[in-house]
């Protein structure tokens, strides 16, 4: 894992050293859910914030790596009078997206983007009406590392960016099962 993070940091540093990069910040709210062995689970509202760069290769194509703090999870409702449980996981993640930009008119651009992301859980909590526990302990069996696909559509108005992103995790969040992350975010950002 350390080697992957070091490689990504070196790659981003090399991109920053070259000319014509654009910096951006963004934040958003969304709806997270789990898939795989997710019977009985529903989603709940989450959010994310991040900063990144855009390195153009042509007038239409660019590479967009970012560093984000993303909140994901799910909920389970046990039924009438039995309460519910909430799973909250906070990830530091690095998406590296290839982006294709189309000019709509003089003020608006549309960008379609897709690429992988890697993430490390820094906080994980399962809470119900009776107790709360850290999911990253050996007893709980939660996994910190996540890897997945990030898809997005942005609309740019001058330096403001309004977008929608969907993240689909490929790795199980648990050691004994097949429970994976999914999240849909609406984002607002600004380019420097």
N, C-alpha and C positions, 0 to 999 in steps of 0.2 A: 504494500500500500504506500509506503514511504517513497518508493521508486517512482510510482505513478504520479504522486503529488509533485515530486521534484522535477520530473519530466514535463509536467504541465506548467509548472512555474517557469522553467527555462524557455519553453515554447512561447508562453505569453510575454516574457521579458524580451525575447528576440523580436516578436511582433511589435512590441512597444518601441523598440529601438529604431525601427524603420519609420519613414515619413508617412503621412496621410492616414493616420489613425484618428478615430473619433472616440472619445470617452462617453459613457452613458451611465445613468443611474435609473433604477426603476423600483417600483413597489406594487404590490397587488394583493387582492383578496381572492379566495377561491373556495372550491369544494373538493375535499379529499375523500377517497374511498379505498378499499382494498379489494383485490381480486385473487383468484385461485381458490384456496380453501376458505372462502369468505362467507359461507352460508350463515345467515342471521346477522350479518354486519351491514350497517348503513354508513353513509358518509357524514361528515360534518364540516363546518366552515373553518378555513385556515387562511394563511397568508404567506407572503415572502417579500424580501427586499434583496437588492443586489446592485452590483456595479460591474461594468465590463468595458470592453473595447470593440471597435469594429475596424477591421483591416480590409479595405477594398482590394480586389484583384483585377476587376474590370469595372466598367460603369454600372453593371448590373450585379455581379457576383462579389460576395465578401465573406469573411470569416468572423464570427462573433463569439469569442470566449468570454465567460463571465464568472464571477464569484458571488454566490448567493447564500442567504440564510433562508431555508424553506421549512415551513411547518406543514406536516402531513399527519394522517391518522385515520381513525374510524370510530364508530359507535356501535354498541350492541344494546338492544332493548330486550330485557328478560321477560317482559309481559306485564300484565296487570298486577300492580302492587309489588313486583319483584325488583324494580329499579332498572338502572342501566349502567353500562360501563363505557368509559371513554379512553381511547388510545391516542396519545399525543406524542409525536416524534419531531424533534427539531434537527435538521440536517444542515451541514455546511456542504454545498455542492458546487461542482464546476461543470456547467454545460458548455460544449463546444459546437456551435451551430454553423452550418453553411447556410447562407442567406441569398435569396434572389429578389432584387428590388425592381419594381415597375413604377414608372411615372404615371400618375393618374391625370394630374393637371399641374399648373404652375405652383400650387400650394401643397398638394397631397402626393404622397408616395405610398405604395403598398409593398410590404416585404413578406415573403413566405420563407420560413426557416425550419431547419430540421437538423438534428444531430444527437450524439450520445451525451449522457451526463454521468458523472461519478459523484457519489455522496458518502459522507461519513456522519453517522448519528452522534450528536453531542449531548442530547437529552432525550430520554424516552420514559414515559410514565403511563401506566395503566391504572385507572382510578374508577372505582365503583362507589356505591353508597356506604360501604363498610371499610374499605382499605385503599391504599395507594402504594404501588410498588414500581421500582426501577426495572424496566424490561431488559436492560443490558447486563444483568447479573447472570451468573451461571445457572441459578435456580429457575429464573424466568425464561431463559433460552432465546433472548432476542439478539439479532445480528445488527451490528453497527453499519456495515458496508452495504451500499446500494449502487446499482448500475442500471441504466435504462435509456429510453429514447425520449427526447424532448421535441415537440412539434409546436410551431407557432405561426401566427399571422399578425402582423403589425400594420398600423396605419400611421404615417408620419405627417404631421402638420408643422412645417418649418422645423423647429428643434424639439417639439413635443411628440411623444410616441404613445399611441393607445393600442393595446394588443390583447390577444388571447393565446394562452399556452396550455398544452396538455402534456403531462409527464407520465410515462408508463414504465414502471419498474420491472426489471427482468429477474431479480434475485429475491428469494424468499426472505422475509423479515424474521423468521423463526428457524431454529435449528431442526425442529422435528416436523415441520409442516411445509405448506406451500402457500404462504400468505404474502402477497406482493402489493406494493404501493401503486396508487394512481391518483392524479390530482389535476384539476382544471382551474386555471387562474385567469382573472382579468387584470391586466397591468396598465400602469401609467408611468411614463418615463420622460427623461429629458436628456438631450445629446449636447455635449460640450464641444 
